[in-house]
Amino acid sequence: MSEQTREEFLRLTDEERELVQSELAALLPALSGERLSSYQSLADAVEKNSVPHQLMPLLEGLTKLALETGRARRLYRAEGERILTELFRKMPSGKELIKSLHEVNKALEVLEGQTLRSVRAAMRTLGHFTLTIETDNAVITLAIFPDAITVDSVSVGGEVGLG
C-alpha cells in the first residue's frame, strides 16, 4: 500500500472516536442544510472509524474548536484535551504545526550557550506578534500568530536569513 493510500483514511483510537462523537452530538442539532449533511457524513465516517481525506477539514475544525475554546478541558478534563491534541497532531494542520515548531526550535539552537543581550516582543497587527531574541552573535525574530509560530528572520555573525 502506498504512502498516499494509507493517508486517505484516518483511523481513530476508541478514546478519540468517543470524544469526537460527543462533540458531533453537541454540534449536529445546531446545523441545517448542507452543513448538517457534511457533518453527518463526518459522523458516519467516525462511527465506521474511517475518516476519508476529504472530510479531514471538518474533523480538524471540530477538534480545533474544542481545543481553542477550552471546551475539551472543561468537559473532558486534561486527559480529554490530551487525546484531542494528539488527534489534531495526526491531521494535516497538526503535522504542519509540528513541522513549524521543529523549524523554530532548530533556529533557536544557534542561541545555545550564548548570553542574552535583549528580548523584545512587538505587535505587527492584531493577532500577529514578533519576539526578537538578541545575543552578541545572533538575532532571531519569531513571528507569532494565534495558531502558529514561525521563524521570521535569523542573523548570525551579521548574516541575515529569512524564515
N, C-alpha and C positions, 0 to 999 in steps of 0.2 A: 504494500500500500504506500503510495507516495505521501510526502510531507503535506502537500496541499489537500489530498483526500482526507487525511487524518484530521486536518484542521477545519473541515467543512462542518463538522458537528462537535458541539461541546457537550461532554458528559459531566453531570453534576454528582457530587457526593450526596449521600442521603441527607446530611445536615444542610447542604446548600439548597437542595431541592425543597426541603421543608420550609426554609426561610423565604425562598423566592415564591413558593406557593402562598405563603402567608401574606407577602407583600402584594402579590397579584390579587388575592382575595379582597384586600382592602382597596385596591385601585379599580378593579373591574366595574363595580356598581356605579362609579362616578363617571364612566365613559359611555359614549354612544357612537353610532355610525362606524366610520372607517377606523377610528382609533380603537373602539371596542373590538372590532374584528381583528385588528392587528395584535392587540394584547391577548385576545382569546387564542390566537394562533400560537403566541408565546406560551400561554398557559398549557395548551395541548402538548406542545413540544417538551415543556418542563415535566409534565406528567409522564411522558414517554422516556424522559431522561435523555433526550437527544435534541439539543438546540442547534438548528442549522445556522450557517454563517449569515444568511440574510436577516435573521431575527436577532443577531447579536447586538445591533444598536439599541434595540428595545430593552434587552437584558442589561446592557451597560447603563442605560439611562435609569432604569429601575433601581439598580444597585447603587449608582452614584447618588440618587435622590435619598435613598435610605441612609447612606453613609454621611453625606454632606449636611443633611438636616438634623442629624443626631437621632433620627428615628430608630436606627438599628441599635444603638446603645441603650436608648430609653426602653424599647420593647424587648430586646433580646439580650441585654446586658453586654458586657465586654466580650464574652465568648461569641455571641451572635455577630457583633461588629467585626471580630477577627475572622470569622467564617466568610462573611460577605466581602471583607477586604481581600481575602485570599481568592475568592471567586473573581473579583474585579481584576486582580493581577493576571488571571488566566485569559482575559479577553483582550482584544486588540488595543484598546485605550490603556489598559493596565500595563500591557507589555511595553507600550511606547513610553509610558511614565517611568517604568523601571529602567529602560534604556537611557532615558534622560537623566535620571538620578545617578546612574553609573558614570555617565559622561561628566556630570558635575563633580562627583567625588574624585574622578581621575584628574580633573583640572585642579582641584584643591590640593592634590598631593604635592604640587610644586611649593606649597607653603610649609610643608612639614619641616620642623626643626628651626624655623625662622622666627624672629621676634616681630610681633605686630607693631607697625607704626600707626596705623589708623584703621578703623572700621566705620563705615558710613552707610546709613540707609536713606533712600530717597524715593519719592513718588514721581514717576513719569506721567502717569494719569491714573484715574481711579481704577483700582484692580491691577495695576502694573507698577511694581516696585523694583528697585535695584538695591543690591547690597554690595558695596565695594570694600574689599579687604586689601590692605597695602602693607608690604614688608619692605625691607631695604632692597630686596632683589626682585620683587614681583608685585603686580597689581592684578587682582581678579575682580571682575564685576559680574555678579549673578543677576539675572532677570527673574523676578518672582511674580507669578500670576496666580489667580485663585486655584487653578488646578495643575500647575506645573512650575518647575524651577529649571532654568537653563543657564548655560554659560553665555554671557553677553560679550565679554572680551577678556583676554589674558595678555599681560605684558610681563615678560621675564627678561631681565637684563636689558630693558629698553626696547625689546621687540614686541609689537602688538599683534595679537591674533584674535580673530572674531570667532565666537562660538556658533 
